[in-house]
Amino acid sequence: MSQYMQIDIRLVPVYEKPFEKQFPRLADLLRRTGRQELVEKETSFYEMADALEMIAESPDTPSGIREAVSPHEQKIMAIKEIARDHLLARRLNEMDRELYRMEDAFEDLEASL
């Protein structure tokens, strides 16, 4: 690493409307499962995927929520893994395509809640 410079590649969430208004059902799910900070911070879907995984796998999550979230969580985590591989290899165009797929998966989750 350079002594005076560093490379910084970040994912920055960009929501046209406040997250809570754009994804009200997902925001409600996050609040009901004790993850309101994700709603307040308007966290990126990439970061939110890990919380979704915890919700789907936690024995404390009511079975109805777990059943609704699980199929989406599995798809989202698979996409995240591919996106992560592209990020680590600095294949940013490919990563961008996966992020679009992740957005679609979160929109599908919102519609199914």
MOPAC internal coordinates of N, CA, C and O (Angstrom, degrees):
PM7 1SCF
backbone

  N    0.0000 0     0.00 0     0.00 0    0    0    0
  C    1.4484 1     0.00 0     0.00 0    1    0    0
  C    1.5221 1   108.21 1     0.00 0    2    1    0
  O    1.2310 1   121.32 1   -39.31 1    3    2    1
  N    1.2816 1   115.09 1   140.69 1    3    2    1
  C    1.4556 1   121.55 1   178.18 1    5    3    2
  C    1.5248 1   110.40 1   -60.96 1    6    5    3
  O    1.2310 1   121.09 1   -29.77 1    7    6    5
  N    1.2882 1   115.52 1   150.23 1    7    6    5
  C    1.4639 1   120.33 1  -179.35 1    9    7    6
  C    1.5239 1   111.63 1   -72.45 1   10    9    7
  O    1.2310 1   119.78 1   147.26 1   11   10    9
  N    1.3471 1   118.02 1   -32.74 1   11   10    9
  C    1.4581 1   120.94 1  -173.42 1   13   11   10
  C    1.5220 1   114.67 1  -118.09 1   14   13   11
  O    1.2310 1   120.73 1  -179.74 1   15   14   13
  N    1.3176 1   116.20 1     0.26 1   15   14   13
  C    1.4629 1   119.53 1   179.91 1   17   15   14
  C    1.5280 1   109.17 1  -140.06 1   18   17   15
  O    1.2310 1   121.70 1   -23.63 1   19   18   17
  N    1.3075 1   114.34 1   156.37 1   19   18   17
  C    1.4521 1   118.76 1   175.43 1   21   19   18
  C    1.5168 1   109.88 1  -145.75 1   22   21   19
  O    1.2310 1   121.40 1   -25.25 1   23   22   21
  N    1.2915 1   114.93 1   154.75 1   23   22   21
  C    1.4594 1   121.41 1   177.59 1   25   23   22
  C    1.5216 1   107.47 1   -88.96 1   26   25   23
  O    1.2310 1   120.81 1   -46.35 1   27   26   25
  N    1.3149 1   116.06 1   133.65 1   27   26   25
  C    1.4581 1   120.93 1  -179.51 1   29   27   26
  C    1.5203 1   108.84 1  -131.53 1   30   29   27
  O    1.2310 1   120.59 1   -71.94 1   31   30   29
  N    1.3064 1   116.49 1   108.06 1   31   30   29
  C    1.4583 1   121.97 1   175.67 1   33   31   30
  C    1.5207 1   106.06 1  -111.94 1   34   33   31
  O    1.2310 1   120.73 1   -61.37 1   35   34   33
  N    1.3328 1   116.22 1   118.63 1   35   34   33
  C    1.4634 1   120.57 1  -176.84 1   37   35   34
  C    1.5147 1   110.69 1  -128.79 1   38   37   35
  O    1.2310 1   121.65 1   -28.70 1   39   38   37
  N    1.2981 1   114.44 1   151.30 1   39   38   37
  C    1.4575 1   121.18 1   170.07 1   41   39   38
  C    1.5196 1   106.71 1   -98.57 1   42   41   39
  O    1.2310 1   120.68 1   -57.09 1   43   42   41
  N    1.2991 1   116.31 1   122.91 1   43   42   41
  C    1.4538 1   121.50 1  -178.51 1   45   43   42
  C    1.5231 1   108.11 1  -115.92 1   46   45   43
  O    1.2310 1   119.96 1   -55.93 1   47   46   45
  N    1.3373 1   117.68 1   124.07 1   47   46   45
  C    1.4575 1   119.10 1   179.51 1   49   47   46
  C    1.5298 1   110.57 1   -68.49 1   50   49   47
  O    1.2310 1   121.13 1   -42.99 1   51   50   49
  N    1.3289 1   115.44 1   137.01 1   51   50   49
  C    1.4585 1   121.21 1   177.92 1   53   51   50
  C    1.5236 1   106.79 1  -134.48 1   54   53   51
  O    1.2310 1   121.14 1   -74.50 1   55   54   53
  N    1.3103 1   115.43 1   105.50 1   55   54   53
  C    1.4578 1   120.61 1   178.00 1   57   55   54
  C    1.5251 1   107.72 1  -111.13 1   58   57   55
  O    1.2310 1   120.05 1   -48.09 1   59   58   57
  N    1.3377 1   117.51 1   131.91 1   59   58   57
  C    1.4583 1   121.01 1  -179.59 1   61   59   58
  C    1.5231 1   110.89 1   -62.98 1   62   61   59
  O    1.2310 1   121.12 1   138.31 1   63   62   61
  N    1.3092 1   115.46 1   -41.69 1   63   62   61
  C    1.4601 1   122.17 1   175.58 1   65   63   62
  C    1.5229 1   106.16 1  -114.49 1   66   65   63
  O    1.2310 1   119.44 1   -14.69 1   67   66   65
  N    1.3306 1   118.67 1   165.31 1   67   66   65
  C    1.4625 1   118.74 1   174.66 1   69   67   66
  C    1.5288 1   110.56 1   -53.08 1   70   69   67
  O    1.2310 1   120.56 1   -38.77 1   71   70   69
  N    1.3201 1   116.54 1   141.23 1   71   70   69
  C    1.4629 1   122.45 1  -176.80 1   73   71   70
  C    1.5210 1   111.46 1   -48.28 1   74   73   71
  O    1.2310 1   120.64 1   133.49 1   75   74   73
  N    1.3180 1   116.39 1   -46.51 1   75   74   73
  C    1.4616 1   121.37 1  -176.06 1   77   75   74
  C    1.5350 1   112.29 1   -61.51 1   78   77   75
  O    1.2310 1   120.33 1   147.60 1   79   78   77
  N    1.3137 1   116.97 1   -32.40 1   79   78   77
  C    1.4626 1   120.37 1   178.60 1   81   79   78
  C    1.5310 1   111.41 1   -81.71 1   82   81   79
  O    1.2310 1   120.45 1   146.67 1   83   82   81
  N    1.3066 1   116.74 1   -33.33 1   83   82   81
  C    1.4560 1   120.52 1  -179.23 1   85   83   82
  C    1.5324 1   112.14 1   -77.91 1   86   85   83
  O    1.2310 1   120.59 1   147.24 1   87   86   85
  N    1.3351 1   116.48 1   -32.76 1   87   86   85
  C    1.4703 1   121.87 1  -178.81 1   89   87   86
  C    1.5311 1   109.59 1  -131.85 1   90   89   87
  O    1.2310 1   119.98 1  -113.58 1   91   90   89
  N    1.3426 1   117.64 1    66.42 1   91   90   89
  C    1.4706 1   119.94 1  -174.51 1   93   91   90
  C    1.5249 1   114.23 1   -63.95 1   94   93   91
  O    1.2310 1   119.74 1   143.27 1   95   94   93
  N    1.3220 1   118.10 1   -36.73 1   95   94   93
  C    1.4735 1   120.10 1  -179.24 1   97   95   94
  C    1.5167 1   111.10 1   -70.48 1   98   97   95
  O    1.2310 1   120.57 1   139.26 1   99   98   97
  N    1.3178 1   116.51 1   -40.74 1   99   98   97
  C    1.4617 1   120.62 1   177.54 1  101   99   98
  C    1.5237 1   110.30 1   -66.11 1  102  101   99
  O    1.2310 1   120.41 1   138.94 1  103  102  101
  N    1.3351 1   116.83 1   -41.06 1  103  102  101
  C    1.4661 1   120.77 1   177.44 1  105  103  102
  C    1.5259 1   109.95 1   -60.54 1  106  105  103
  O    1.2310 1   120.26 1   137.72 1  107  106  105
  N    1.3287 1   117.12 1   -42.28 1  107  106  105
  C    1.4635 1   121.42 1   177.88 1  109  107  106
  C    1.5293 1   110.83 1   -63.09 1  110  109  107
  O    1.2310 1   120.29 1   137.18 1  111  110  109
  N    1.3269 1   117.05 1   -42.82 1  111  110  109
  C    1.4708 1   121.19 1   177.79 1  113  111  110
  C    1.5278 1   110.47 1   -59.76 1  114  113  111
  O    1.2310 1   120.59 1   134.21 1  115  114  113
  N    1.3106 1   116.48 1   -45.79 1  115  114  113
  C    1.4644 1   119.88 1  -179.32 1  117  115  114
  C    1.5219 1   111.05 1   -63.83 1  118  117  115
  O    1.2310 1   120.25 1   140.06 1  119  118  117
  N    1.3072 1   117.12 1   -39.94 1  119  118  117
  C    1.4717 1   120.08 1   178.09 1  121  119  118
  C    1.5304 1   110.92 1   -65.25 1  122  121  119
  O    1.2310 1   120.67 1   134.42 1  123  122  121
  N    1.3437 1   116.31 1   -45.58 1  123  122  121
  C    1.4743 1   119.89 1  -178.26 1  125  123  122
  C    1.5211 1   112.53 1   -64.09 1  126  125  123
  O    1.2310 1   120.39 1   156.83 1  127  126  125
  N    1.3163 1   116.87 1   -23.17 1  127  126  125
  C    1.4697 1   120.21 1  -179.75 1  129  127  126
  C    1.5280 1   111.94 1  -103.40 1  130  129  127
  O    1.2310 1   120.53 1  -163.37 1  131  130  129
  N    1.3406 1   116.59 1    16.63 1  131  130  129
  C    1.4585 1   121.24 1   173.10 1  133  131  130
  C    1.5139 1   115.40 1    77.11 1  134  133  131
  O    1.2310 1   120.44 1  -155.06 1  135  134  133
  N    1.3114 1   116.76 1    24.94 1  135  134  133
  C    1.4733 1   120.16 1  -179.11 1  137  135  134
  C    1.5274 1   111.22 1  -120.28 1  138  137  135
  O    1.2310 1   120.92 1  -138.17 1  139  138  137
  N    1.3357 1   115.85 1    41.83 1  139  138  137
  C    1.4544 1   121.40 1  -178.10 1  141  139  138
  C    1.5296 1   113.09 1   -63.37 1  142  141  139
  O    1.2310 1   120.24 1   155.50 1  143  142  141
  N    1.3460 1   117.14 1   -24.50 1  143  142  141
  C    1.4646 1   119.51 1   179.13 1  145  143  142
  C    1.5266 1   111.72 1   -62.73 1  146  145  143
  O    1.2310 1   120.22 1   151.04 1  147  146  145
  N    1.3272 1   117.19 1   -28.96 1  147  146  145
  C    1.4648 1   120.48 1   177.39 1  149  147  146
  C    1.5262 1   110.74 1   -67.07 1  150  149  147
  O    1.2310 1   120.75 1   144.53 1  151  150  149
  N    1.3197 1   116.16 1   -35.47 1  151  150  149
  C    1.4594 1   121.53 1   178.04 1  153  151  150
  C    1.5276 1   109.16 1   -71.52 1  154  153  151
  O    1.2310 1   120.64 1   133.55 1  155  154  153
  N    1.3045 1   116.37 1   -46.45 1  155  154  153
  C    1.4647 1   120.92 1  -177.25 1  157  155  154
  C    1.5270 1   112.16 1   -64.46 1  158  157  155
  O    1.2310 1   120.29 1   141.28 1  159  158  157
  N    1.3316 1   117.05 1   -38.72 1  159  158  157
  C    1.4687 1   121.41 1  -179.56 1  161  159  158
  C    1.5237 1   112.35 1   -82.08 1  162  161  159
  O    1.2310 1   120.32 1   171.83 1  163  162  161
  N    1.3218 1   117.00 1    -8.17 1  163  162  161
  C    1.4601 1   122.00 1  -174.28 1  165  163  162
  C    1.5303 1   110.24 1    50.41 1  166  165  163
  O    1.2310 1   121.83 1  -123.17 1  167  166  165
  N    1.3113 1   114.10 1    56.83 1  167  166  165
  C    1.4567 1   123.63 1  -178.17 1  169  167  166
  C    1.5205 1   111.09 1   -62.85 1  170  169  167
  O    1.2310 1   120.73 1   -31.03 1  171  170  169
  N    1.3186 1   116.21 1   148.97 1  171  170  169
  C    1.4733 1   119.89 1   177.50 1  173  171  170
  C    1.5285 1   109.34 1   -69.23 1  174  173  171
  O    1.2310 1   121.18 1   -25.11 1  175  174  173
  N    1.3204 1   115.35 1   154.89 1  175  174  173
  C    1.4574 1   120.44 1   176.92 1  177  175  174
  C    1.5251 1   110.78 1   -60.35 1  178  177  175
  O    1.2310 1   120.40 1   144.74 1  179  178  177
  N    1.3162 1   116.84 1   -35.26 1  179  178  177
  C    1.4666 1   121.08 1   179.87 1  181  179  178
  C    1.5266 1   110.16 1   -57.79 1  182  181  179
  O    1.2310 1   120.44 1   133.90 1  183  182  181
  N    1.3287 1   116.77 1   -46.10 1  183  182  181
  C    1.4656 1   120.73 1   177.95 1  185  183  182
  C    1.5244 1   111.63 1   -73.55 1  186  185  183
  O    1.2310 1   120.76 1   144.71 1  187  186  185
  N    1.3087 1   116.15 1   -35.29 1  187  186  185
  C    1.4613 1   121.18 1  -177.72 1  189  187  186
  C    1.5257 1   112.17 1   -66.88 1  190  189  187
  O    1.2310 1   120.13 1   156.27 1  191  190  189
  N    1.3067 1   117.35 1   -23.73 1  191  190  189
  C    1.4644 1   121.29 1  -178.56 1  193  191  190
  C    1.5231 1   111.80 1   -56.23 1  194  193  191
  O    1.2310 1   120.24 1   140.39 1  195  194  193
  N    1.3297 1   117.16 1   -39.61 1  195  194  193
  C    1.4632 1   120.24 1   179.94 1  197  195  194
  C    1.5305 1   111.66 1   -63.87 1  198  197  195
  O    1.2310 1   120.40 1   140.15 1  199  198  197
  N    1.3317 1   116.84 1   -39.85 1  199  198  197
  C    1.4628 1   120.21 1   177.85 1  201  199  198
  C    1.5231 1   110.03 1   -65.98 1  202  201  199
  O    1.2310 1   120.68 1   141.56 1  203  202  201
  N    1.3126 1   116.31 1   -38.44 1  203  202  201
  C    1.4566 1   120.36 1   177.87 1  205  203  202
  C    1.5258 1   110.68 1   -62.37 1  206  205  203
  O    1.2310 1   120.85 1   140.49 1  207  206  205
  N    1.3174 1   115.97 1   -39.51 1  207  206  205
  C    1.4635 1   120.46 1   177.23 1  209  207  206
  C    1.5329 1   110.32 1   -62.65 1  210  209  207
  O    1.2310 1   120.12 1   137.10 1  211  210  209
  N    1.3256 1   117.37 1   -42.90 1  211  210  209
  C    1.4725 1   120.44 1   178.77 1  213  211  210
  C    1.5207 1   111.21 1   -63.34 1  214  213  211
  O    1.2310 1   120.56 1   140.10 1  215  214  213
  N    1.3232 1   116.53 1   -39.90 1  215  214  213
  C    1.4680 1   120.61 1   178.24 1  217  215  214
  C    1.5313 1   109.78 1   -61.84 1  218  217  215
  O    1.2310 1   120.45 1   134.05 1  219  218  217
  N    1.3217 1   116.74 1   -45.95 1  219  218  217
  C    1.4617 1   121.27 1  -176.96 1  221  219  218
  C    1.5181 1   112.11 1   -67.42 1  222  221  219
  O    1.2310 1   119.71 1   149.54 1  223  222  221
  N    1.3160 1   118.15 1   -30.46 1  223  222  221
  C    1.4613 1   120.84 1  -174.32 1  225  223  222
  C    1.5259 1   114.46 1  -101.12 1  226  225  223
  O    1.2310 1   120.28 1   170.88 1  227  226  225
  N    1.3221 1   117.08 1    -9.12 1  227  226  225
  C    1.4657 1   119.66 1  -177.56 1  229  227  226
  C    1.5259 1   111.54 1   -73.97 1  230  229  227
  O    1.2310 1   120.47 1   -47.78 1  231  230  229
  N    1.3247 1   116.70 1   132.22 1  231  230  229
  C    1.4707 1   119.04 1   176.07 1  233  231  230
  C    1.5320 1   111.82 1   -68.53 1  234  233  231
  O    1.2310 1   120.25 1   163.96 1  235  234  233
  N    1.3349 1   117.13 1   -16.04 1  235  234  233
  C    1.4617 1   121.03 1   178.93 1  237  235  234
  C    1.5214 1   112.91 1   -81.27 1  238  237  235
  O    1.2310 1   120.32 1   166.71 1  239  238  237
  N    1.3177 1   117.00 1   -13.29 1  239  238  237
  C    1.4613 1   121.00 1   179.61 1  241  239  238
  C    1.5249 1   108.92 1   -75.43 1  242  241  239
  O    1.2310 1   120.29 1   -51.55 1  243  242  241
  N    1.3335 1   117.05 1   128.45 1  243  242  241
  C    1.4731 1   118.97 1   177.73 1  245  243  242
  C    1.5350 1   110.79 1   -55.51 1  246  245  243
  O    1.2310 1   120.87 1   -36.75 1  247  246  245
  N    1.3164 1   115.94 1   143.25 1  247  246  245
  C    1.4666 1   120.79 1  -173.45 1  249  247  246
  C    1.5272 1   112.26 1   -58.88 1  250  249  247
  O    1.2310 1   119.40 1   144.53 1  251  250  249
  N    1.3122 1   118.74 1   -35.47 1  251  250  249
  C    1.4632 1   120.84 1   179.39 1  253  251  250
  C    1.5254 1   112.05 1   -62.72 1  254  253  251
  O    1.2310 1   121.07 1   138.64 1  255  254  253
  N    1.3092 1   115.56 1   -41.36 1  255  254  253
  C    1.4647 1   120.27 1   178.14 1  257  255  254
  C    1.5185 1   109.41 1   -68.58 1  258  257  255
  O    1.2310 1   120.67 1   135.21 1  259  258  257
  N    1.3297 1   116.33 1   -44.79 1  259  258  257
  C    1.4637 1   120.41 1  -179.32 1  261  259  258
  C    1.5266 1   111.05 1   -58.54 1  262  261  259
  O    1.2310 1   120.45 1   136.63 1  263  262  261
  N    1.3265 1   116.75 1   -43.37 1  263  262  261
  C    1.4634 1   121.00 1  -179.83 1  265  263  262
  C    1.5272 1   111.92 1   -66.28 1  266  265  263
  O    1.2310 1   120.37 1   145.03 1  267  266  265
  N    1.3237 1   116.90 1   -34.97 1  267  266  265
  C    1.4655 1   120.68 1   179.27 1  269  267  266
  C    1.5282 1   111.73 1   -72.89 1  270  269  267
  O    1.2310 1   120.73 1   144.06 1  271  270  269
  N    1.3251 1   116.21 1   -35.94 1  271  270  269
  C    1.4599 1   121.51 1  -173.80 1  273  271  270
  C    1.5253 1   112.59 1   -86.80 1  274  273  271
  O    1.2310 1   120.12 1   144.02 1  275  274  273
  N    1.3023 1   117.37 1   -35.98 1  275  274  273
  C    1.4697 1   122.42 1  -170.83 1  277  275  274
  C    1.5261 1   116.00 1   -50.96 1  278  277  275
  O    1.2310 1   118.75 1   128.48 1  279  278  277
  N    1.3281 1   119.99 1   -51.52 1  279  278  277
  C    1.4650 1   118.31 1  -178.44 1  281  279  278
  C    1.5300 1   112.47 1   -62.15 1  282  281  279
  O    1.2310 1   120.59 1   143.52 1  283  282  281
  N    1.3120 1   116.48 1   -36.48 1  283  282  281
  C    1.4663 1   120.83 1   179.12 1  285  283  282
  C    1.5242 1   110.48 1   -71.07 1  286  285  283
  O    1.2310 1   120.93 1   139.34 1  287  286  285
  N    1.3139 1   115.82 1   -40.66 1  287  286  285
  C    1.4672 1   120.66 1  -179.52 1  289  287  286
  C    1.5117 1   110.83 1   -61.24 1  290  289  287
  O    1.2310 1   120.16 1   137.21 1  291  290  289
  N    1.3184 1   117.30 1   -42.79 1  291  290  289
  C    1.4682 1   120.29 1  -179.72 1  293  291  290
  C    1.5229 1   110.94 1   -61.94 1  294  293  291
  O    1.2310 1   120.58 1   136.81 1  295  294  293
  N    1.3176 1   116.49 1   -43.19 1  295  294  293
  C    1.4629 1   120.80 1   179.21 1  297  295  294
  C    1.5277 1   110.51 1   -65.72 1  298  297  295
  O    1.2310 1   120.56 1   135.89 1  299  298  297
  N    1.3234 1   116.54 1   -44.11 1  299  298  297
  C    1.4677 1   121.60 1  -178.79 1  301  299  298
  C    1.5231 1   110.79 1   -63.82 1  302  301  299
  O    1.2310 1   120.08 1   137.48 1  303  302  301
  N    1.3242 1   117.46 1   -42.52 1  303  302  301
  C    1.4669 1   119.60 1  -179.71 1  305  303  302
  C    1.5289 1   111.43 1   -68.30 1  306  305  303
  O    1.2310 1   120.12 1   145.51 1  307  306  305
  N    1.3157 1   117.38 1   -34.49 1  307  306  305
  C    1.4730 1   120.01 1   175.89 1  309  307  306
  C    1.5258 1   110.15 1   -64.45 1  310  309  307
  O    1.2310 1   120.67 1   137.74 1  311  310  309
  N    1.3282 1   116.33 1   -42.26 1  311  310  309
  C    1.4695 1   120.48 1   177.68 1  313  311  310
  C    1.5231 1   109.76 1   -64.83 1  314  313  311
  O    1.2310 1   120.40 1   138.54 1  315  314  313
  N    1.3269 1   116.83 1   -41.46 1  315  314  313
  C    1.4668 1   119.79 1  -179.29 1  317  315  314
  C    1.5269 1   110.85 1   -61.10 1  318  317  315
  O    1.2310 1   120.47 1   139.99 1  319  318  317
  N    1.3130 1   116.70 1   -40.01 1  319  318  317
  C    1.4635 1   120.34 1   179.84 1  321  319  318
  C    1.5288 1   110.99 1   -62.88 1  322  321  319
  O    1.2310 1   120.72 1   137.27 1  323  322  321
  N    1.3066 1   116.22 1   -42.73 1  323  322  321
  C    1.4705 1   119.93 1   177.73 1  325  323  322
  C    1.5275 1   110.00 1   -64.80 1  326  325  323
  O    1.2310 1   120.65 1   135.38 1  327  326  325
  N    1.3351 1   116.36 1   -44.62 1  327  326  325
  C    1.4702 1   120.46 1   179.28 1  329  327  326
  C    1.5218 1   110.77 1   -61.26 1  330  329  327
  O    1.2310 1   120.57 1   139.35 1  331  330  329
  N    1.3127 1   116.52 1   -40.65 1  331  330  329
  C    1.4653 1   121.19 1   179.01 1  333  331  330
  C    1.5278 1   110.67 1   -62.04 1  334  333  331
  O    1.2310 1   120.25 1   136.96 1  335  334  333
  N    1.3153 1   117.13 1   -43.04 1  335  334  333
  C    1.4645 1   120.46 1   177.78 1  337  335  334
  C    1.5289 1   110.94 1   -60.59 1  338  337  335
  O    1.2310 1   120.84 1   138.11 1  339  338  337
  N    1.3287 1   116.00 1   -41.89 1  339  338  337
  C    1.4644 1   119.44 1   177.47 1  341  339  338
  C    1.5330 1   110.90 1   -65.27 1  342  341  339
  O    1.2310 1   120.57 1   140.22 1  343  342  341
  N    1.3154 1   116.51 1   -39.78 1  343  342  341
  C    1.4639 1   120.26 1   178.77 1  345  343  342
  C    1.5261 1   110.77 1   -61.89 1  346  345  343
  O    1.2310 1   120.54 1   132.33 1  347  346  345
  N    1.3129 1   116.57 1   -47.67 1  347  346  345
  C    1.4645 1   120.43 1  -178.72 1  349  347  346
  C    1.5236 1   112.10 1   -63.39 1  350  349  347
  O    1.2310 1   120.78 1   148.99 1  351  350  349
  N    1.3270 1   116.12 1   -31.01 1  351  350  349
  C    1.4702 1   120.69 1   178.95 1  353  351  350
  C    1.5322 1   111.46 1   -89.72 1  354  353  351
  O    1.2310 1   120.50 1  -179.28 1  355  354  353
  N    1.3255 1   116.64 1     0.72 1  355  354  353
  C    1.4685 1   122.87 1  -179.82 1  357  355  354
  C    1.5262 1   112.62 1    61.57 1  358  357  355
  O    1.2310 1   121.15 1  -148.21 1  359  358  357
  N    1.3220 1   115.40 1    31.79 1  359  358  357
  C    1.4683 1   120.87 1   174.15 1  361  359  358
  C    1.5279 1   107.01 1   -94.01 1  362  361  359
  O    1.2310 1   121.05 1  -100.44 1  363  362  361
  N    1.3132 1   115.60 1    79.56 1  363  362  361
  C    1.4619 1   120.93 1  -169.55 1  365  363  362
  C    1.5249 1   113.27 1   -72.46 1  366  365  363
  O    1.2310 1   119.35 1   147.59 1  367  366  365
  N    1.3209 1   118.85 1   -32.41 1  367  366  365
  C    1.4659 1   119.87 1   176.48 1  369  367  366
  C    1.5246 1   110.48 1   -64.50 1  370  369  367
  O    1.2310 1   120.55 1   137.73 1  371  370  369
  N    1.3252 1   116.56 1   -42.27 1  371  370  369
  C    1.4572 1   120.59 1   178.43 1  373  371  370
  C    1.5258 1   110.61 1   -67.11 1  374  373  371
  O    1.2310 1   120.68 1   141.33 1  375  374  373
  N    1.3132 1   116.30 1   -38.67 1  375  374  373
  C    1.4619 1   119.86 1   177.70 1  377  375  374
  C    1.5278 1   110.29 1   -63.17 1  378  377  375
  O    1.2310 1   120.75 1   137.99 1  379  378  377
  N    1.3176 1   116.16 1   -42.01 1  379  378  377
  C    1.4624 1   120.32 1   179.25 1  381  379  378
  C    1.5251 1   110.96 1   -58.57 1  382  381  379
  O    1.2310 1   120.25 1   139.09 1  383  382  381
  N    1.3305 1   117.12 1   -40.91 1  383  382  381
  C    1.4721 1   120.38 1   177.17 1  385  383  382
  C    1.5261 1   110.98 1   -61.35 1  386  385  383
  O    1.2310 1   120.62 1   139.47 1  387  386  385
  N    1.3239 1   116.42 1   -40.53 1  387  386  385
  C    1.4705 1   119.50 1   179.37 1  389  387  386
  C    1.5312 1   111.12 1   -68.02 1  390  389  387
  O    1.2310 1   120.59 1   144.94 1  391  390  389
  N    1.3187 1   116.48 1   -35.06 1  391  390  389
  C    1.4664 1   119.19 1   177.75 1  393  391  390
  C    1.5258 1   111.00 1   -65.36 1  394  393  391
  O    1.2310 1   120.36 1   143.97 1  395  394  393
  N    1.3295 1   116.92 1   -36.03 1  395  394  393
  C    1.4677 1   119.76 1   173.74 1  397  395  394
  C    1.5287 1   110.11 1   -62.45 1  398  397  395
  O    1.2310 1   120.50 1   137.31 1  399  398  397
  N    1.3181 1   116.64 1   -42.69 1  399  398  397
  C    1.4674 1   120.25 1   177.90 1  401  399  398
  C    1.5285 1   110.58 1   -62.52 1  402  401  399
  O    1.2310 1   120.53 1   141.29 1  403  402  401
  N    1.3264 1   116.59 1   -38.71 1  403  402  401
  C    1.4678 1   120.49 1   179.02 1  405  403  402
  C    1.5296 1   110.08 1   -65.53 1  406  405  403
  O    1.2310 1   120.18 1   137.90 1  407  406  405
  N    1.3202 1   117.26 1   -42.10 1  407  406  405
  C    1.4645 1   120.20 1   176.92 1  409  407  406
  C    1.5271 1   110.63 1   -58.95 1  410  409  407
  O    1.2310 1   120.81 1   135.86 1  411  410  409
  N    1.3199 1   116.05 1   -44.14 1  411  410  409
  C    1.4699 1   119.84 1   177.92 1  413  411  410
  C    1.5216 1   111.13 1   -60.42 1  414  413  411
  O    1.2310 1   120.37 1   138.91 1  415  414  413
  N    1.3226 1   116.89 1   -41.09 1  415  414  413
  C    1.4697 1   121.07 1   179.71 1  417  415  414
  C    1.5244 1   110.72 1   -65.30 1  418  417  415
  O    1.2310 1   119.40 1   140.94 1  419  418  417
  N    1.3139 1   118.75 1   -39.06 1  419  418  417
  C    1.4615 1   121.24 1   177.01 1  421  419  418
  C    1.5306 1   110.67 1   -68.90 1  422  421  419
  O    1.2310 1   119.96 1   143.90 1  423  422  421
  N    1.3219 1   117.69 1   -36.10 1  423  422  421
  C    1.4716 1   119.84 1   175.48 1  425  423  422
  C    1.5288 1   110.60 1   -65.14 1  426  425  423
  O    1.2310 1   120.37 1   142.50 1  427  426  425
  N    1.3336 1   116.89 1   -37.50 1  427  426  425
  C    1.4669 1   120.51 1   175.38 1  429  427  426
  C    1.5254 1   110.60 1   -63.63 1  430  429  427
  O    1.2310 1   120.45 1   138.45 1  431  430  429
  N    1.3294 1   116.75 1   -41.55 1  431  430  429
  C    1.4631 1   120.77 1   177.49 1  433  431  430
  C    1.5227 1   110.05 1   -61.43 1  434  433  431
  O    1.2310 1   120.31 1   133.56 1  435  434  433
  N    1.3154 1   117.02 1   -46.44 1  435  434  433
  C    1.4697 1   121.32 1   179.24 1  437  435  434
  C    1.5343 1   110.09 1   -56.83 1  438  437  435
  O    1.2310 1   120.67 1   135.98 1  439  438  437
  N    1.3105 1   116.33 1   -44.02 1  439  438  437
  C    1.4782 1   120.46 1  -178.43 1  441  439  438
  C    1.5357 1   111.66 1   -66.68 1  442  441  439
  O    1.2310 1   120.30 1   149.35 1  443  442  441
  N    1.3234 1   117.03 1   -30.65 1  443  442  441
  C    1.4683 1   119.01 1  -176.13 1  445  443  442
  C    1.5265 1   112.89 1   -86.62 1  446  445  443
  O    1.2310 1   119.59 1   165.86 1  447  446  445
  N    1.3104 1   118.38 1   -14.14 1  447  446  445
  C    1.4737 1   120.39 1  -178.75 1  449  447  446
  C    1.5196 1   111.52 1   -76.86 1  450  449  447
  O    1.2310 1   120.10 1   180.00 1  451  450  449

